[in-house]
Amino acid sequence: MGAAESHIWLEPILAGLVGYVLADLGSGVYHWGIDNYGSAETPVFGPQIEAFQGHHKWPWTITRRQFANNLHALARTVTFFVLPIDLACHDSVLLGFVGVCSGCIMFSQQFHAWAHGTKSKLPPIVVALQDAGILVSRPQHAAHHRQPYNNNYCIVSGVWNEFLDTQNVFEALEMILFFKLGVRPRSWDEPNSDWTEETETSSQVALP
């Protein structure tokens, strides 16, 4: 009986772990895409593209936003996709995967915000999770905001960053898109004022 009960718990837990790992990969692929392609005029994704590309210029603003401000857009999207699955499916393994994966995706912007935070101002549990590699660390994400601005895209745990960067995965995808569609990524251009971080001023401290 005990073995059977542990088996019931083990599979959903493992499925959740897979969801956590894949959420980090998904955050990196998505972050790479909207950092490098499209503009504010791009249908559907325009506002997110503008926000992420502008984030390189004003990265500190994400730490000034309220918790709900960082999460609300992703929360709406996640709810739209996950609620039907939750209502229609009763498979604990699938729900374990979907729940953890979607939860990590929804909270990824807050993990991202914490990666920009000052260690002394972060909750101790957040610092401990960052130091343990469970959440993306501040030093790892800081590398994304330094030239050449084409690495460390993953913002859940960052566990995929080293593999994606050392294996030049995104560079390969960029070459494919360039030769197939003739589209250049922003990371190929010489960094300009759009990439360069501006210094925070006292007039910019109070943000919504």
N, C-alpha and C positions, 0 to 999 in steps of 0.2 A: 504493500500500500504506500509506504514512504517513498519508494523508488518511483512509483507511478505518479505520485503527487509532485515530486521534484522534476519529473519529465514534463509535467504540465506547465511548470513555471520556467523551465530552462529554455524551451524553444521560443516563447515570446521575448525573454530577456536577450537571447542571442539575436533575434530579429530586430530588437530595439538597438542593439549594438551596431548591427549592419546599417540600420537607418541613420544612426549618429555619424558613422564613418562616411556614408554616401552624402549626407547633408553637407558635410564639409567640402566634399568634392563638388557638389552642385553649387555651393556658394562661390567657389573659386571660378568655375566655368562661367557662371552668370556675371560675376564681378569683372572677369576678363572681357566678356562680351560688351558690357555696357560702358566699361572704361575706354574701349578702343573703337567701337563702331556706333554709328548713328549720331543723332543730335536731338535737340529739344523738339524738333519738328517731326521726329520719327513717330509714326502711328503707334498707339498703345503704350509703348515703352519710353516715349519722349521725356516725360517728367522725371522718370527714374534715371535716364541717361544724363539729363541735365544736372540732376542732384549728385550723382556719383562722379561725373567729370568735374563739377564745381567743387566737390569735396577735396580734390587735390589742392585747390587754391585756398580753401578755408577749412582745413581738416578739424580744427578745434571746435567748430560750431556744433558738431555732433555731440559733444560733451555738455553742451548748454541746453540741449532739448530735454523735455520731460520724457519719462519712460514711455508713456502712451504715444507721444509724438514719434518716437523711433519705431514703434511697433505697429501702429494702426494700419498702414498700407499693406504690409505683409499679412497682418492678421485677417484682413478682409479676403485676400486672395486664398490664404490657407483654408479659411472657413468655407469658401465657395467650393473648393475641391475635396476637402476632407469630410465635411458633414454628410454628403451623400454616401460616401464609403462607410462611414460610421453607422449610418442608418440601415444600409443594405447588407452589411457584412457582419458576421458573428465569429469569424475565424480569429482566434486570439493571436496567432502568429502574424497574420497580415496586419491586424490592428496594432500590435506591438511595433511593427516596422513603421507603419504610417504615422502612428502617434509620435514616436521619437523623432523620426525624420522631419515631419512637418513642424513639430515643436521647435526643433533646432533651427529650421529655416526661418520660422516666425521670429525667434529670438536672436537671429544672427546679427541684426542691426544693433541690438543692445550689447551683444558680445563685442561687436565692432567698436561701439562707443566706449566700452570699458578698456579696449586695447589702446584707446587714445587718452585714457585717464591718467592722472598723476597717482602713483602708487600710494602715497600717503592719504589720498582722498577717496580711495576705493574701499569698499567693504572688505574686511580681512578674508572672508570666504571666497570672494572673487579673485583676490591676489593669490590665494592658495590654489585655486583651480587653474589660474593662468600659469603659475609656477610648475604645476603638475602636468601641464600640457593638455588638460581637459578642455580649457578654453584658450582661444588664440592669445598668445602672449603679447605684451607691449613691445618688446624688442623685435619680435618677428614681424609684427605688422608695421613697425616704424620703418623697416627696410623697404616696404612697398611705397613709402612716401619719399624715398630718395632715388636719385638717378640710378639706373635708366627707367625707373617707374614701370617695370614690366615683369615683376615677380611677386611672390607672396600674396596671391590674390585670395586665398581661402580664408574665411573669417569666422568659422565656427570653432574648430580646434586648431586649425593650421597643420593638421597631421599630413595632409597631402602636399603641402607647399614644397618641401625638399624634393620629392619625387618629380612633381610637375616641372620644377625649375631645372633640376639637374638633367632630366631627360628631354628638355626643350619641347615639351608637349605643346605649349601654346604657340611657340615659334613655328612648329610644324603646321598647326592649324591655320596660322596666319599666312603661311606660304601657300597652303591649299586654297584658301579663300582668295588670295591675291591672283594666283594663276587661273583659277576657275571663274572668278567674278570680277577681277580687276580692282578689288577694294583694298585699300591700304589701311592698316591699323594706326591709331594715333601714336602708339609706342615706337613706330618706325621714324617718326619725325623728331627733329631736334627739339628737346624740351624748351618751351617758351613760357610766357607769363601765365598761360592757362594751367600749367603744371606746377609753377613755382608757388610755394606756400607764402601767403601774406601774413604779416605780423598782426596779432590780435591787438586791437586798440581799446581804450576804455569805453568808447562809444559803442563798441560792438559786443560788450559783455552781456548786456541784457537782451537776450533773444527769446522768442516765444517758445 
